[in-house]
Amino acid sequence: MRGSALLLAIMVATPSWARGEEIATANPAVDRSRLGVMASYFGETGTHPGLAFGVDYGLLRIGEPHELFARGQLGSYLHPRLYWGAFAGGELGWRSTASFGLRGELALGFAYLHTLLASPVYEVGSDGRARASTDFGRPNVMPSISFGAGWDLGRRTGVPLAVMLRPMVFWQLPVNHAALLHAAGLLSFTYSL
């Protein structure tokens, strides 16, 4: 008897997010999975084309509008005639969604970026002649910050889809013993499972 009373007291005192439960909302249609899959156009400087795919997971909801989230993504982009870059990493961020669907977010990220030259590579041999060489690329780290604005279509239509425009800045380092600043624009579509 004493053990069951203690268990009941712990369950009542434990916050709902710690028990793995959603915080209740006024609209049951809004209560959906916290896991989503994402596809994005990733344009470095807005014009160098690329794609990114990932997963988005709501870690913690605070009331109806606010959420702490984590996102993992894989992607690549092409800087024509210069290099091709592929990245894998994650972001941690804060998102707020209004009752009518307007959504905003802020995220900090960290990724591994590997770049390969987009043209043939040559090296000069000991005899002074140029020969084609294999480019194994350059490893870089890619810290980032992004801001997002968009719509959670599920708030109005019930379709579990969100569309976001996410300007982003990221650093590529090391590049000549320094950090190279890049700007990117992402148009993301996230479908909640």
Solvent accessible surface area in square Angstrom, and as a share of the most:
residue,aa,sasa,rsa
1,M,206,0.92
2,R,215,0.79
3,G,52,0.50
4,S,68,0.44
5,A,62,0.48
6,L,112,0.56
7,L,106,0.52
8,L,115,0.57
9,A,56,0.43
10,I,95,0.48
11,M,98,0.44
12,V,116,0.67
13,A,82,0.64
14,T,36,0.21
15,P,68,0.43
16,S,32,0.21
17,W,135,0.47
18,A,55,0.43
19,R,93,0.34
20,G,55,0.53
21,E,82,0.37
22,E,62,0.28
23,I,51,0.26
24,A,91,0.71
25,T,26,0.15
26,A,109,0.85
27,N,64,0.33
28,P,110,0.69
29,A,70,0.54
30,V,8,0.05
31,D,57,0.30
32,R,52,0.19
33,S,49,0.31
34,R,54,0.20
35,L,68,0.34
36,G,3,0.03
37,V,65,0.37
38,M,8,0.04
39,A,42,0.33
40,S,5,0.03
41,Y,90,0.34
42,F,0,0.00
43,G,0,0.00
44,E,3,0.01
45,T,71,0.41
46,G,44,0.42
47,T,103,0.60
48,H,34,0.15
49,P,65,0.41
50,G,12,0.11
51,L,100,0.50
52,A,0,0.00
53,F,115,0.48
54,G,16,0.15
55,V,74,0.43
56,D,8,0.04
57,Y,87,0.33
58,G,1,0.01
59,L,74,0.37
60,L,37,0.19
61,R,33,0.12
62,I,82,0.42
63,G,36,0.35
64,E,61,0.27
65,P,49,0.31
66,H,67,0.30
67,E,22,0.10
68,L,55,0.27
69,F,0,0.00
70,A,32,0.25
71,R,10,0.04
72,G,26,0.25
73,Q,13,0.06
74,L,117,0.58
75,G,12,0.12
76,S,34,0.22
77,Y,2,0.01
78,L,72,0.36
79,H,42,0.19
80,P,54,0.34
81,R,214,0.78
82,L,91,0.45
83,Y,20,0.08
84,W,98,0.34
85,G,0,0.00
86,A,28,0.22
87,F,11,0.05
88,A,42,0.32
89,G,26,0.25
90,G,32,0.30
91,E,12,0.05
92,L,95,0.47
93,G,7,0.07
94,W,103,0.36
95,R,13,0.05
96,S,39,0.25
97,T,7,0.04
98,A,33,0.26
99,S,91,0.59
100,F,89,0.37
101,G,0,0.00
102,L,82,0.41
103,R,28,0.10
104,G,29,0.28
105,E,14,0.06
106,L,82,0.41
107,A,1,0.01
108,L,113,0.56
109,G,12,0.12
110,F,125,0.52
111,A,13,0.10
112,Y,105,0.40
113,L,0,0.00
114,H,49,0.22
115,T,4,0.03
116,L,53,0.26
117,L,81,0.40
118,A,44,0.34
119,S,63,0.41
120,P,103,0.65
121,V,39,0.22
122,Y,137,0.52
123,E,105,0.47
124,V,110,0.63
125,G,22,0.21
126,S,131,0.84
127,D,84,0.43
128,G,56,0.54
129,R,169,0.62
130,A,71,0.55
131,R,120,0.44
132,A,84,0.65
133,S,38,0.24
134,T,96,0.56
135,D,38,0.20
136,F,167,0.69
137,G,17,0.16
138,R,92,0.34
139,P,85,0.54
140,N,7,0.04
141,V,55,0.32
142,M,4,0.02
143,P,38,0.24
144,S,9,0.06
145,I,45,0.23
146,S,0,0.00
147,F,113,0.47
148,G,10,0.09
149,A,59,0.46
150,G,12,0.11
151,W,118,0.42
152,D,3,0.02
153,L,66,0.33
154,G,5,0.05
155,R,35,0.13
156,R,184,0.67
157,T,90,0.52
158,G,50,0.48
159,V,74,0.43
160,P,35,0.22
161,L,48,0.24
162,A,6,0.04
163,V,39,0.22
164,M,8,0.04
165,L,107,0.53
166,R,1,0.00
167,P,73,0.46
168,M,10,0.04
169,V,50,0.29
170,F,0,0.00
171,W,89,0.31
172,Q,14,0.06
173,L,57,0.28
174,P,88,0.55
175,V,41,0.24
176,N,139,0.71
177,H,187,0.83
178,A,60,0.46
179,A,56,0.44
180,L,80,0.40
181,L,106,0.53
182,H,13,0.06
183,A,50,0.39
184,A,9,0.07
185,G,23,0.22
186,L,1,0.00
187,L,72,0.36
188,S,2,0.02
189,F,91,0.38
190,T,20,0.12
191,Y,102,0.39
192,S,23,0.15
193,L,107,0.53
